[in-house]
Amino acid sequence: MLAPRMLYVDGELRLTATFRDQDNVLIDPDTVTFETFSPCGERVSYVYTTDVEVTRLSAGSYAADIVPDESGRWRFRWLTTEPTSAIEGDFLVQESPFADSCDDYT
C-alpha cells in the first residue's frame, strides 16, 4: 500500500473538477473559475482562458495547477456559470524548516 503523498511549500499540486448537467452529461460551463484561500487569508482567483493555471483536459473536465507558497490548511473552490455550480475542498501543506519562517522553529 502506498503512503499518501506529502505536499510541501513550493511543491506543485494539480486539482481537478468535472462538470455535468442535470442529465449527468459532461458539459463545458460558460465560465470556469478556480479560487484558493491561503492559511494566512490571501484569496486568489484563476479563470479558464485567462490564466494559465486552469486548463481544460477534456469535455467537462478541468485542472488547476498551483504552487502553494506557505504551510497550513488551504481551501479551494471551483465556480462555474451556465450552469451555476460550486465545488469546494481543502488540502494541507506540510511545515518545512527549508521553506517556513525561522520563527516557527525557535
C-alpha positions in Angstrom: 0.0 0.0 0.0 1.3 3.4 -0.9 1.5 6.2 1.6 -0.4 9.4 0.9 1.7 12.0 -0.9 3.0 14.7 1.4 2.8 18.3 -0.1 5.4 20.9 0.9 5.8 24.6 0.3 6.7 25.2 -3.4 5.6 21.8 -4.5 3.2 21.7 -7.5 -0.3 20.5 -6.9 -2.9 19.6 -9.5 -6.6 19.8 -8.5 -9.3 18.6 -11.0 -13.0 19.1 -11.3 -15.7 17.5 -13.6 -18.9 19.3 -14.5 -22.1 17.6 -15.6 -25.6 18.8 -16.5 -28.9 17.6 -14.9 -28.9 14.5 -17.1 -25.3 13.6 -16.0 -23.8 14.5 -19.3 -20.4 16.1 -19.3 -20.6 19.8 -20.1 -18.3 22.8 -20.5 -19.7 25.7 -18.5 -19.6 29.3 -19.9 -17.1 30.3 -17.2 -14.8 28.2 -15.0 -13.1 29.9 -12.1 -10.7 28.3 -9.6 -10.1 30.1 -6.3 -7.6 29.5 -3.5 -7.7 30.8 0.1 -4.3 30.5 1.8 -3.8 29.7 5.5 -2.9 33.4 6.1 -6.1 34.6 4.4 -5.0 35.5 0.9 -7.6 34.8 -1.8 -6.6 34.3 -5.4 -8.8 33.6 -8.4 -7.8 31.9 -11.7 -10.1 31.9 -14.7 -10.1 29.4 -17.6 -8.9 31.0 -20.9 -7.4 34.0 -18.9 -5.0 32.3 -16.5 -2.6 29.5 -17.5 -3.1 27.8 -14.1 -6.5 26.5 -15.3 -6.7 24.1 -18.2 -9.4 22.1 -19.9 -8.5 18.4 -20.0 -11.5 17.1 -22.0 -15.2 17.8 -22.2 -16.4 18.8 -18.7 -13.0 18.1 -17.1 -10.7 20.9 -15.8 -7.4 21.1 -13.9 -5.8 23.8 -11.8 -2.0 23.6 -11.3 -0.9 25.7 -8.3 2.3 26.0 -6.2 1.3 26.7 -2.5 3.7 29.2 -1.0 3.0 28.7 2.7 2.3 25.8 5.0 -1.1 25.1 6.6 -4.6 24.2 5.5 -5.6 25.7 2.1 -9.1 26.0 0.9 -10.2 25.9 -2.8 -13.3 26.4 -4.8 -14.4 25.8 -8.4 -17.1 28.1 -9.6 -19.0 28.0 -12.9 -21.7 29.9 -14.7 -24.2 28.4 -17.1 -24.8 26.1 -15.4 -24.0 27.6 -12.0 -22.2 25.3 -9.6 -19.6 25.3 -6.9 -17.2 22.6 -5.7 -15.2 23.2 -2.5 -12.4 21.4 -0.7 -9.2 21.8 1.1 -5.6 20.4 1.3 -2.8 20.5 3.8 0.7 21.8 3.0 3.3 20.4 5.5 5.6 22.6 7.5 9.2 22.5 6.5 12.3 24.1 8.0 13.6 24.6 4.4 10.7 26.9 3.5 8.9 28.2 6.6 9.9 31.2 8.8 12.6 30.7 11.4 10.1 31.9 14.0 8.2 28.6 13.6 11.2 26.6 14.7 12.8 28.5 17.5 
